[in-house]
């Protein structure tokens, strides 16, 4: 798949909380037709997630997180999610353990 994508342009749009970059790419579809496409990528860095399982209750453990874009849409901004967080220099397993403890108490 990687040989079907060629980046032909890149523009940094914002570098606040993360990096928002606009890419212009040439993408070759499975039928061989090449298309010029625009994509915006919001990069906050590498992260890890963990789906906790409680064998005593026979259920997965999720957390409720505030999400501002959902709030802007007028919906309940408390989304139910798996525990996750940015690596911030940690190994993925250490990050997943830390986030599980912080977000769920497990």
PDB file as gemmi writes it, atoms N, CA and C in Angstrom:
CRYST1    1.000    1.000    1.000  90.00  90.00  90.00 P 1                      
ATOM      1  N   UNK A   1       0.829  -1.200   0.000  1.00  0.00           N  
ATOM      2  CA  UNK A   1       0.000   0.000   0.000  1.00  0.00           C  
ATOM      3  C   UNK A   1       0.871   1.261   0.000  1.00  0.00           C  
ATOM      4  N   UNK A   2       2.017   1.230   0.698  1.00  0.00           N  
ATOM      5  CA  UNK A   2       2.849   2.432   0.801  1.00  0.00           C  
ATOM      6  C   UNK A   2       3.320   2.928  -0.562  1.00  0.00           C  
ATOM      7  N   UNK A   3       3.496   2.006  -1.524  1.00  0.00           N  
ATOM      8  CA  UNK A   3       3.970   2.418  -2.845  1.00  0.00           C  
ATOM      9  C   UNK A   3       2.870   3.081  -3.674  1.00  0.00           C  
ATOM     10  N   UNK A   4       1.647   3.122  -3.172  1.00  0.00           N  
ATOM     11  CA  UNK A   4       0.534   3.748  -3.878  1.00  0.00           C  
ATOM     12  C   UNK A   4       0.291   5.189  -3.442  1.00  0.00           C  
ATOM     13  N   UNK A   5       1.093   5.689  -2.489  1.00  0.00           N  
ATOM     14  CA  UNK A   5       0.910   7.041  -1.981  1.00  0.00           C  
ATOM     15  C   UNK A   5       2.212   7.828  -2.137  1.00  0.00           C  
ATOM     16  N   UNK A   6       2.100   9.023  -2.714  1.00  0.00           N  
ATOM     17  CA  UNK A   6       3.257   9.913  -2.836  1.00  0.00           C  
ATOM     18  C   UNK A   6       2.859  11.280  -2.303  1.00  0.00           C  
ATOM     19  N   UNK A   7       3.592  11.777  -1.304  1.00  0.00           N  
ATOM     20  CA  UNK A   7       3.333  13.103  -0.753  1.00  0.00           C  
ATOM     21  C   UNK A   7       3.959  14.124  -1.698  1.00  0.00           C  
ATOM     22  N   UNK A   8       3.129  15.035  -2.214  1.00  0.00           N  
ATOM     23  CA  UNK A   8       3.626  16.052  -3.153  1.00  0.00           C  
ATOM     24  C   UNK A   8       3.635  17.446  -2.543  1.00  0.00           C  
ATOM     25  N   UNK A   9       3.010  17.618  -1.387  1.00  0.00           N  
ATOM     26  CA  UNK A   9       3.019  18.909  -0.713  1.00  0.00           C  
ATOM     27  C   UNK A   9       2.639  18.768   0.741  1.00  0.00           C  
ATOM     28  N   UNK A  10       3.163  19.675   1.555  1.00  0.00           N  
ATOM     29  CA  UNK A  10       2.911  19.633   2.999  1.00  0.00           C  
ATOM     30  C   UNK A  10       2.924  21.066   3.517  1.00  0.00           C  
ATOM     31  N   UNK A  11       1.853  21.456   4.241  1.00  0.00           N  
ATOM     32  CA  UNK A  11       1.750  22.797   4.797  1.00  0.00           C  
ATOM     33  C   UNK A  11       1.368  22.702   6.262  1.00  0.00           C  
ATOM     34  N   UNK A  12       2.177  23.275   7.140  1.00  0.00           N  
ATOM     35  CA  UNK A  12       1.847  23.315   8.565  1.00  0.00           C  
ATOM     36  C   UNK A  12       0.773  24.372   8.781  1.00  0.00           C  
ATOM     37  N   UNK A  13      -0.367  23.968   9.304  1.00  0.00           N  
ATOM     38  CA  UNK A  13      -1.489  24.878   9.541  1.00  0.00           C  
ATOM     39  C   UNK A  13      -1.506  25.410  10.971  1.00  0.00           C  
ATOM     40  N   UNK A  14      -1.070  24.582  11.927  1.00  0.00           N  
ATOM     41  CA  UNK A  14      -1.078  24.985  13.326  1.00  0.00           C  
ATOM     42  C   UNK A  14      -0.095  24.122  14.106  1.00  0.00           C  
ATOM     43  N   UNK A  15       0.487  24.728  15.131  1.00  0.00           N  
ATOM     44  CA  UNK A  15       1.388  23.994  16.017  1.00  0.00           C  
ATOM     45  C   UNK A  15       1.113  24.404  17.458  1.00  0.00           C  
ATOM     46  N   UNK A  16      -0.137  24.267  17.863  1.00  0.00           N  
ATOM     47  CA  UNK A  16      -0.543  24.617  19.218  1.00  0.00           C  
ATOM     48  C   UNK A  16      -0.485  23.389  20.117  1.00  0.00           C  
ATOM     49  N   UNK A  17      -1.645  22.809  20.391  1.00  0.00           N  
ATOM     50  CA  UNK A  17      -1.766  21.655  21.275  1.00  0.00           C  
ATOM     51  C   UNK A  17      -1.181  20.422  20.617  1.00  0.00           C  
ATOM     52  N   UNK A  18      -1.141  20.434  19.312  1.00  0.00           N  
ATOM     53  CA  UNK A  18      -0.567  19.387  18.468  1.00  0.00           C  
ATOM     54  C   UNK A  18      -0.208  20.032  17.146  1.00  0.00           C  
ATOM     55  N   UNK A  19       0.162  19.216  16.168  1.00  0.00           N  
ATOM     56  CA  UNK A  19       0.495  19.732  14.841  1.00  0.00           C  
ATOM     57  C   UNK A  19      -0.632  19.393  13.871  1.00  0.00           C  
ATOM     58  N   UNK A  20      -1.158  20.424  13.212  1.00  0.00           N  
ATOM     59  CA  UNK A  20      -2.149  20.236  12.175  1.00  0.00           C  
ATOM     60  C   UNK A  20      -1.469  20.528  10.846  1.00  0.00           C  
ATOM     61  N   UNK A  21      -1.371  19.505  10.002  1.00  0.00           N  
ATOM     62  CA  UNK A  21      -0.667  19.619   8.729  1.00  0.00           C  
ATOM     63  C   UNK A  21      -1.602  19.261   7.586  1.00  0.00           C  
ATOM     64  N   UNK A  22      -1.555  20.074   6.542  1.00  0.00           N  
ATOM     65  CA  UNK A  22      -2.311  19.797   5.317  1.00  0.00           C  
ATOM     66  C   UNK A  22      -1.353  19.118   4.339  1.00  0.00           C  
ATOM     67  N   UNK A  23      -1.775  17.968   3.812  1.00  0.00           N  
ATOM     68  CA  UNK A  23      -0.970  17.216   2.849  1.00  0.00           C  
ATOM     69  C   UNK A  23      -1.681  17.169   1.505  1.00  0.00           C  
ATOM     70  N   UNK A  24      -0.888  17.295   0.466  1.00  0.00           N  
ATOM     71  CA  UNK A  24      -1.354  17.052  -0.889  1.00  0.00           C  
ATOM     72  C   UNK A  24      -0.673  15.762  -1.326  1.00  0.00           C  
ATOM     73  N   UNK A  25      -1.471  14.776  -1.742  1.00  0.00           N  
ATOM     74  CA  UNK A  25      -0.902  13.473  -2.092  1.00  0.00           C  
ATOM     75  C   UNK A  25      -1.409  13.020  -3.455  1.00  0.00           C  
ATOM     76  N   UNK A  26      -0.606  12.195  -4.079  1.00  0.00           N  
ATOM     77  CA  UNK A  26      -1.057  11.439  -5.242  1.00  0.00           C  
ATOM     78  C   UNK A  26      -1.304  10.025  -4.747  1.00  0.00           C  
ATOM     79  N   UNK A  27      -2.532   9.564  -4.887  1.00  0.00           N  
ATOM     80  CA  UNK A  27      -2.937   8.245  -4.415  1.00  0.00           C  
ATOM     81  C   UNK A  27      -3.348   7.398  -5.610  1.00  0.00           C  
ATOM     82  N   UNK A  28      -2.723   6.235  -5.748  1.00  0.00           N  
ATOM     83  CA  UNK A  28      -3.077   5.317  -6.819  1.00  0.00           C  
ATOM     84  C   UNK A  28      -4.055   4.287  -6.271  1.00  0.00           C  
ATOM     85  N   UNK A  29      -5.259   4.306  -6.842  1.00  0.00           N  
ATOM     86  CA  UNK A  29      -6.294   3.380  -6.409  1.00  0.00           C  
ATOM     87  C   UNK A  29      -5.962   1.957  -6.842  1.00  0.00           C  
ATOM     88  N   UNK A  30      -6.701   0.994  -6.317  1.00  0.00           N  
ATOM     89  CA  UNK A  30      -6.482  -0.422  -6.652  1.00  0.00           C  
ATOM     90  C   UNK A  30      -6.669  -0.688  -8.149  1.00  0.00           C  
ATOM     91  N   UNK A  31      -7.504   0.136  -8.818  1.00  0.00           N  
ATOM     92  CA  UNK A  31      -7.720  -0.059 -10.262  1.00  0.00           C  
ATOM     93  C   UNK A  31      -6.654   0.626 -11.113  1.00  0.00           C  
ATOM     94  N   UNK A  32      -5.645   1.218 -10.453  1.00  0.00           N  
ATOM     95  CA  UNK A  32      -4.537   1.847 -11.177  1.00  0.00           C  
ATOM     96  C   UNK A  32      -4.707   3.315 -11.468  1.00  0.00           C  
ATOM     97  N   UNK A  33      -5.882   3.875 -11.208  1.00  0.00           N  
ATOM     98  CA  UNK A  33      -6.134   5.295 -11.455  1.00  0.00           C  
ATOM     99  C   UNK A  33      -5.496   6.123 -10.340  1.00  0.00           C  
ATOM    100  N   UNK A  34      -4.740   7.153 -10.738  1.00  0.00           N  
ATOM    101  CA  UNK A  34      -4.091   8.038  -9.774  1.00  0.00           C  
ATOM    102  C   UNK A  34      -4.968   9.258  -9.524  1.00  0.00           C  
ATOM    103  N   UNK A  35      -5.072   9.648  -8.252  1.00  0.00           N  
ATOM    104  CA  UNK A  35      -5.873  10.803  -7.872  1.00  0.00           C  
ATOM    105  C   UNK A  35      -5.045  11.746  -7.018  1.00  0.00           C  
ATOM    106  N   UNK A  36      -5.191  13.037  -7.242  1.00  0.00           N  
ATOM    107  CA  UNK A  36      -4.608  14.041  -6.358  1.00  0.00           C  
ATOM    108  C   UNK A  36      -5.619  14.293  -5.249  1.00  0.00           C  
ATOM    109  N   UNK A  37      -5.205  14.159  -3.993  1.00  0.00           N  
ATOM    110  CA  UNK A  37      -6.105  14.322  -2.855  1.00  0.00           C  
ATOM    111  C   UNK A  37      -5.486  15.254  -1.825  1.00  0.00           C  
ATOM    112  N   UNK A  38      -6.329  15.894  -1.041  1.00  0.00           N  
ATOM    113  CA  UNK A  38      -5.909  16.732   0.081  1.00  0.00           C  
ATOM    114  C   UNK A  38      -6.358  16.065   1.367  1.00  0.00           C  
ATOM    115  N   UNK A  39      -5.473  16.042   2.340  1.00  0.00           N  
ATOM    116  CA  UNK A  39      -5.796  15.484   3.649  1.00  0.00           C  
ATOM    117  C   UNK A  39      -5.205  16.384   4.726  1.00  0.00           C  
ATOM    118  N   UNK A  40      -5.926  16.511   5.841  1.00  0.00           N  
ATOM    119  CA  UNK A  40      -5.404  17.220   7.011  1.00  0.00           C  
ATOM    120  C   UNK A  40      -5.183  16.198   8.119  1.00  0.00           C  
ATOM    121  N   UNK A  41      -4.024  16.263   8.736  1.00  0.00           N  
ATOM    122  CA  UNK A  41      -3.652  15.314   9.776  1.00  0.00           C  
ATOM    123  C   UNK A  41      -3.361  16.084  11.055  1.00  0.00           C  
ATOM    124  N   UNK A  42      -4.046  15.697  12.116  1.00  0.00           N  
ATOM    125  CA  UNK A  42      -3.802  16.284  13.433  1.00  0.00           C  
ATOM    126  C   UNK A  42      -2.958  15.307  14.228  1.00  0.00           C  
ATOM    127  N   UNK A  43      -1.745  15.674  14.534  1.00  0.00           N  
ATOM    128  CA  UNK A  43      -0.794  14.785  15.204  1.00  0.00           C  
ATOM    129  C   UNK A  43      -0.548  15.257  16.629  1.00  0.00           C  
ATOM    130  N   UNK A  44      -0.935  14.428  17.587  1.00  0.00           N  
ATOM    131  CA  UNK A  44      -0.700  14.731  19.007  1.00  0.00           C  
ATOM    132  C   UNK A  44       0.441  13.897  19.566  1.00  0.00           C  
ATOM    133  N   UNK A  45       1.008  13.004  18.753  1.00  0.00           N  
ATOM    134  CA  UNK A  45       2.090  12.154  19.219  1.00  0.00           C  
ATOM    135  C   UNK A  45       1.626  10.722  19.389  1.00  0.00           C  
ATOM    136  N   UNK A  46       2.560   9.851  19.696  1.00  0.00           N  
ATOM    137  CA  UNK A  46       2.251   8.430  19.869  1.00  0.00           C  
ATOM    138  C   UNK A  46       1.540   8.186  21.194  1.00  0.00           C  
ATOM    139  N   UNK A  47       0.662   7.199  21.173  1.00  0.00           N  
ATOM    140  CA  UNK A  47      -0.154   6.920  22.350  1.00  0.00           C  
ATOM    141  C   UNK A  47      -0.311   5.414  22.530  1.00  0.00           C  
ATOM    142  N   UNK A  48      -0.843   5.055  23.673  1.00  0.00           N  
ATOM    143  CA  UNK A  48      -1.155   3.652  23.967  1.00  0.00           C  
ATOM    144  C   UNK A  48      -2.549   3.593  24.574  1.00  0.00           C  
ATOM    145  N   UNK A  49      -3.229   2.491  24.307  1.00  0.00           N  
ATOM    146  CA  UNK A  49      -4.556   2.258  24.887  1.00  0.00           C  
ATOM    147  C   UNK A  49      -4.595   0.848  25.451  1.00  0.00           C  
ATOM    148  N   UNK A  50      -5.486   0.648  26.406  1.00  0.00           N  
ATOM    149  CA  UNK A  50      -5.636  -0.680  27.001  1.00  0.00           C  
ATOM    150  C   UNK A  50      -7.127  -0.942  27.208  1.00  0.00           C  
ATOM    151  N   UNK A  51      -7.552  -2.126  26.834  1.00  0.00           N  
ATOM    152  CA  UNK A  51      -8.934  -2.533  27.079  1.00  0.00           C  
ATOM    153  C   UNK A  51      -8.897  -3.473  28.284  1.00  0.00           C  
ATOM    154  N   UNK A  52      -9.299  -2.930  29.412  1.00  0.00           N  
ATOM    155  CA  UNK A  52      -9.273  -3.688  30.662  1.00  0.00           C  
ATOM    156  C   UNK A  52     -10.430  -4.673  30.721  1.00  0.00           C  
ATOM    157  N   UNK A  53     -10.182  -5.816  31.347  1.00  0.00           N  
ATOM    158  CA  UNK A  53     -11.211  -6.833  31.535  1.00  0.00           C  
ATOM    159  C   UNK A  53     -11.268  -7.206  33.007  1.00  0.00           C  
ATOM    160  N   UNK A  54     -12.467  -7.169  33.571  1.00  0.00           N  
ATOM    161  CA  UNK A  54     -12.685  -7.561  34.959  1.00  0.00           C  
ATOM    162  C   UNK A  54     -13.279  -8.965  34.962  1.00  0.00           C  
ATOM    163  N   UNK A  55     -12.460  -9.997  35.253  1.00  0.00           N  
ATOM    164  CA  UNK A  55     -12.962 -11.370  35.202  1.00  0.00           C  
ATOM    165  C   UNK A  55     -14.012 -11.665  36.273  1.00  0.00           C  
ATOM    166  N   UNK A  56     -13.957 -10.956  37.409  1.00  0.00           N  
ATOM    167  CA  UNK A  56     -14.948 -11.189  38.465  1.00  0.00           C  
ATOM    168  C   UNK A  56     -16.354 -10.773  38.025  1.00  0.00           C  
ATOM    169  N   UNK A  57     -16.420  -9.692  37.263  1.00  0.00           N  
ATOM    170  CA  UNK A  57     -17.715  -9.209  36.782  1.00  0.00           C  
ATOM    171  C   UNK A  57     -18.011  -9.657  35.355  1.00  0.00           C  
ATOM    172  N   UNK A  58     -17.000 -10.211  34.675  1.00  0.00           N  
ATOM    173  CA  UNK A  58     -17.185 -10.675  33.311  1.00  0.00           C  
ATOM    174  C   UNK A  58     -17.472  -9.553  32.329  1.00  0.00           C  
ATOM    175  N   UNK A  59     -16.772  -8.421  32.508  1.00  0.00           N  
ATOM    176  CA  UNK A  59     -17.041  -7.255  31.676  1.00  0.00           C  
ATOM    177  C   UNK A  59     -15.764  -6.476  31.404  1.00  0.00           C  
ATOM    178  N   UNK A  60     -15.785  -5.663  30.371  1.00  0.00           N  
ATOM    179  CA  UNK A  60     -14.663  -4.759  30.138  1.00  0.00           C  
ATOM    180  C   UNK A  60     -14.854  -3.527  31.010  1.00  0.00           C  
ATOM    181  N   UNK A  61     -13.771  -2.817  31.263  1.00  0.00           N  
ATOM    182  CA  UNK A  61     -13.787  -1.609  32.083  1.00  0.00           C  
ATOM    183  C   UNK A  61     -13.466  -0.432  31.167  1.00  0.00           C  
ATOM    184  N   UNK A  62     -14.392   0.512  31.106  1.00  0.00           N  
ATOM    185  CA  UNK A  62     -14.212   1.704  30.276  1.00  0.00           C  
ATOM    186  C   UNK A  62     -14.207   2.939  31.164  1.00  0.00           C  
ATOM    187  N   UNK A  63     -13.869   4.074  30.588  1.00  0.00           N  
ATOM    188  CA  UNK A  63     -13.835   5.320  31.331  1.00  0.00           C  
ATOM    189  C   UNK A  63     -14.629   6.375  30.577  1.00  0.00           C  
ATOM    190  N   UNK A  64     -15.098   7.378  31.292  1.00  0.00           N  
ATOM    191  CA  UNK A  64     -15.819   8.483  30.658  1.00  0.00           C  
ATOM    192  C   UNK A  64     -14.874   9.681  30.609  1.00  0.00           C  
ATOM    193  N   UNK A  65     -14.698  10.251  29.398  1.00  0.00           N  
ATOM    194  CA  UNK A  65     -13.780  11.371  29.186  1.00  0.00           C  
ATOM    195  C   UNK A  65     -14.517  12.549  28.556  1.00  0.00           C  
ATOM    196  N   UNK A  66     -14.197  13.752  29.008  1.00  0.00           N  
ATOM    197  CA  UNK A  66     -14.733  14.968  28.402  1.00  0.00           C  
ATOM    198  C   UNK A  66     -14.075  15.191  27.048  1.00  0.00           C  
ATOM    199  N   UNK A  67     -14.884  15.419  26.004  1.00  0.00           N  
ATOM    200  CA  UNK A  67     -14.377  15.700  24.661  1.00  0.00           C  
ATOM    201  C   UNK A  67     -15.031  16.978  24.155  1.00  0.00           C  
ATOM    202  N   UNK A  68     -14.221  18.031  24.033  1.00  0.00           N  
ATOM    203  CA  UNK A  68     -14.707  19.355  23.666  1.00  0.00           C  
ATOM    204  C   UNK A  68     -15.406  19.398  22.308  1.00  0.00           C  
ATOM    205  N   UNK A  69     -14.888  18.750  21.242  1.00  0.00           N  
ATOM    206  CA  UNK A  69     -15.613  18.807  19.962  1.00  0.00           C  
ATOM    207  C   UNK A  69     -17.038  18.264  20.054  1.00  0.00           C  
ATOM    208  N   UNK A  70     -17.253  17.258  20.885  1.00  0.00           N  
ATOM    209  CA  UNK A  70     -18.599  16.713  21.067  1.00  0.00           C  
ATOM    210  C   UNK A  70     -19.477  17.747  21.777  1.00  0.00           C  
ATOM    211  N   UNK A  71     -18.902  18.426  22.759  1.00  0.00           N  
ATOM    212  CA  UNK A  71     -19.603  19.514  23.449  1.00  0.00           C  
ATOM    213  C   UNK A  71     -20.046  20.585  22.453  1.00  0.00           C  
ATOM    214  N   UNK A  72     -19.148  20.961  21.512  1.00  0.00           N  
ATOM    215  CA  UNK A  72     -19.470  21.978  20.515  1.00  0.00           C  
ATOM    216  C   UNK A  72     -20.636  21.569  19.622  1.00  0.00           C  
ATOM    217  N   UNK A  73     -20.817  20.267  19.433  1.00  0.00           N  
ATOM    218  CA  UNK A  73     -21.921  19.771  18.609  1.00  0.00           C  
ATOM    219  C   UNK A  73     -23.243  19.725  19.374  1.00  0.00           C  
ATOM    220  N   UNK A  74     -23.188  20.011  20.688  1.00  0.00           N  
ATOM    221  CA  UNK A  74     -24.405  20.021  21.483  1.00  0.00           C  
ATOM    222  C   UNK A  74     -24.760  18.668  22.077  1.00  0.00           C  
ATOM    223  N   UNK A  75     -23.866  17.689  21.906  1.00  0.00           N  
ATOM    224  CA  UNK A  75     -24.118  16.359  22.462  1.00  0.00           C  
ATOM    225  C   UNK A  75     -23.451  16.227  23.828  1.00  0.00           C  
ATOM    226  N   UNK A  76     -23.739  15.121  24.517  1.00  0.00           N  
ATOM    227  CA  UNK A  76     -23.115  14.844  25.809  1.00  0.00           C  
ATOM    228  C   UNK A  76     -21.615  14.664  25.586  1.00  0.00           C  
ATOM    229  N   UNK A  77     -20.784  15.541  26.158  1.00  0.00           N  
ATOM    230  CA  UNK A  77     -19.345  15.483  25.898  1.00  0.00           C  
ATOM    231  C   UNK A  77     -18.603  14.416  26.699  1.00  0.00           C  
ATOM    232  N   UNK A  78     -19.307  13.649  27.509  1.00  0.00           N  
ATOM    233  CA  UNK A  78     -18.671  12.588  28.282  1.00  0.00           C  
ATOM    234  C   UNK A  78     -18.682  11.290  27.488  1.00  0.00           C  
ATOM    235  N   UNK A  79     -17.658  11.072  26.676  1.00  0.00           N  
ATOM    236  CA  UNK A  79     -17.608   9.866  25.848  1.00  0.00           C  
ATOM    237  C   UNK A  79     -17.082   8.683  26.642  1.00  0.00           C  
ATOM    238  N   UNK A  80     -17.610   7.514  26.364  1.00  0.00           N  
ATOM    239  CA  UNK A  80     -17.155   6.281  27.005  1.00  0.00           C  
ATOM    240  C   UNK A  80     -16.070   5.674  26.128  1.00  0.00           C  
ATOM    241  N   UNK A  81     -14.886   5.451  26.721  1.00  0.00           N  
ATOM    242  CA  UNK A  81     -13.709   5.052  25.954  1.00  0.00           C  
ATOM    243  C   UNK A  81     -12.873   4.036  26.720  1.00  0.00           C  
ATOM    244  N   UNK A  82     -11.966   3.404  25.988  1.00  0.00           N  
ATOM    245  CA  UNK A  82     -10.906   2.612  26.614  1.00  0.00           C  
ATOM    246  C   UNK A  82      -9.899   3.584  27.225  1.00  0.00           C  
ATOM    247  N   UNK A  83      -9.205   3.169  28.261  1.00  0.00           N  
ATOM    248  CA  UNK A  83      -8.169   4.006  28.864  1.00  0.00           C  
ATOM    249  C   UNK A  83      -7.026   4.185  27.870  1.00  0.00           C  
ATOM    250  N   UNK A  84      -6.558   5.418  27.720  1.00  0.00           N  
ATOM    251  CA  UNK A  84      -5.497   5.699  26.758  1.00  0.00           C  
ATOM    252  C   UNK A  84      -4.809   6.999  27.115  1.00  0.00           C  
ATOM    253  N   UNK A  85      -3.607   7.171  26.572  1.00  0.00           N  
ATOM    254  CA  UNK A  85      -2.877   8.415  26.787  1.00  0.00           C  
ATOM    255  C   UNK A  85      -1.630   8.484  25.929  1.00  0.00           C  
ATOM    256  N   UNK A  86      -1.066   9.685  25.865  1.00  0.00           N  
ATOM    257  CA  UNK A  86       0.165   9.901  25.111  1.00  0.00           C  
ATOM    258  C   UNK A  86       1.340   9.245  25.810  1.00  0.00           C  
ATOM    259  N   UNK A  87       2.281   8.731  25.027  1.00  0.00           N  
ATOM    260  CA  UNK A  87       3.442   8.041  25.598  1.00  0.00           C  
ATOM    261  C   UNK A  87       4.310   8.977  26.433  1.00  0.00           C  
ATOM    262  N   UNK A  88       4.531  10.204  25.956  1.00  0.00           N  
ATOM    263  CA  UNK A  88       5.328  11.201  26.686  1.00  0.00           C  
ATOM    264  C   UNK A  88       6.623  10.606  27.226  1.00  0.00           C  
ATOM    265  N   UNK A  89       7.330   9.839  26.387  1.00  0.00           N  
ATOM    266  CA  UNK A  89       8.618   9.274  26.765  1.00  0.00           C  
ATOM    267  C   UNK A  89       8.551   7.893  27.381  1.00  0.00           C  
ATOM    268  N   UNK A  90       7.354   7.437  27.770  1.00  0.00           N  
ATOM    269  CA  UNK A  90       7.196   6.105  28.354  1.00  0.00           C  
ATOM    270  C   UNK A  90       7.148   5.046  27.262  1.00  0.00           C  
ATOM    271  N   UNK A  91       7.427   3.818  27.641  1.00  0.00           N  
ATOM    272  CA  UNK A  91       7.178   2.681  26.756  1.00  0.00           C  
ATOM    273  C   UNK A  91       5.658   2.465  26.701  1.00  0.00           C  
ATOM    274  N   UNK A  92       5.135   1.906  25.609  1.00  0.00           N  
ATOM    275  CA  UNK A  92       3.678   1.731  25.501  1.00  0.00           C  
ATOM    276  C   UNK A  92       3.052   0.977  26.671  1.00  0.00           C  
ATOM    277  N   UNK A  93       3.676  -0.104  27.135  1.00  0.00           N  
ATOM    278  CA  UNK A  93       3.085  -0.868  28.242  1.00  0.00           C  
ATOM    279  C   UNK A  93       3.032  -0.043  29.525  1.00  0.00           C  
ATOM    280  N   UNK A  94       4.096   0.705  29.809  1.00  0.00           N  
ATOM    281  CA  UNK A  94       4.114   1.544  31.008  1.00  0.00           C  
ATOM    282  C   UNK A  94       3.051   2.640  30.910  1.00  0.00           C  
ATOM    283  N   UNK A  95       2.905   3.211  29.728  1.00  0.00           N  
ATOM    284  CA  UNK A  95       1.881   4.236  29.516  1.00  0.00           C  
ATOM    285  C   UNK A  95       0.490   3.652  29.725  1.00  0.00           C  
ATOM    286  N   UNK A  96       0.221   2.487  29.164  1.00  0.00           N  
ATOM    287  CA  UNK A  96      -1.095   1.865  29.304  1.00  0.00           C  
ATOM    288  C   UNK A  96      -1.410   1.577  30.767  1.00  0.00           C  
ATOM    289  N   UNK A  97      -0.419   1.075  31.499  1.00  0.00           N  
ATOM    290  CA  UNK A  97      -0.627   0.815  32.931  1.00  0.00           C  
ATOM    291  C   UNK A  97      -0.933   2.103  33.693  1.00  0.00           C  
ATOM    292  N   UNK A  98      -0.156   3.155  33.413  1.00  0.00           N  
ATOM    293  CA  UNK A  98      -0.336   4.440  34.092  1.00  0.00           C  
ATOM    294  C   UNK A  98      -1.736   5.005  33.782  1.00  0.00           C  
ATOM    295  N   UNK A  99      -2.129   4.986  32.533  1.00  0.00           N  
ATOM    296  CA  UNK A  99      -3.435   5.511  32.160  1.00  0.00           C  
ATOM    297  C   UNK A  99      -4.563   4.693  32.764  1.00  0.00           C  
ATOM    298  N   UNK A 100      -4.408   3.387  32.818  1.00  0.00           N  
ATOM    299  CA  UNK A 100      -5.450   2.530  33.421  1.00  0.00           C  
ATOM    300  C   UNK A 100      -5.657   2.907  34.880  1.00  0.00           C  
ATOM    301  N   UNK A 101      -4.559   3.120  35.587  1.00  0.00           N  
ATOM    302  CA  UNK A 101      -4.665   3.494  36.996  1.00  0.00           C  
ATOM    303  C   UNK A 101      -5.280   4.899  37.164  1.00  0.00           C  
ATOM    304  N   UNK A 102      -4.796   5.861  36.354  1.00  0.00           N  
ATOM    305  CA  UNK A 102      -5.289   7.226  36.468  1.00  0.00           C  
ATOM    306  C   UNK A 102      -6.777   7.334  36.100  1.00  0.00           C  
ATOM    307  N   UNK A 103      -7.181   6.653  35.041  1.00  0.00           N  
ATOM    308  CA  UNK A 103      -8.522   6.849  34.506  1.00  0.00           C  
ATOM    309  C   UNK A 103      -9.577   5.899  35.068  1.00  0.00           C  
ATOM    310  N   UNK A 104      -9.152   4.757  35.606  1.00  0.00           N  
ATOM    311  CA  UNK A 104     -10.142   3.793  36.073  1.00  0.00           C  
ATOM    312  C   UNK A 104      -9.925   3.321  37.509  1.00  0.00           C  
ATOM    313  N   UNK A 105      -8.734   3.570  38.038  1.00  0.00           N  
ATOM    314  CA  UNK A 105      -8.427   3.097  39.384  1.00  0.00           C  
ATOM    315  C   UNK A 105      -7.881   1.679  39.414  1.00  0.00           C  
ATOM    316  N   UNK A 106      -7.846   0.979  38.275  1.00  0.00           N  
ATOM    317  CA  UNK A 106      -7.319  -0.373  38.228  1.00  0.00           C  
ATOM    318  C   UNK A 106      -5.813  -0.342  38.082  1.00  0.00           C  
TER     319      UNK A 106                                                      
END                                                                             
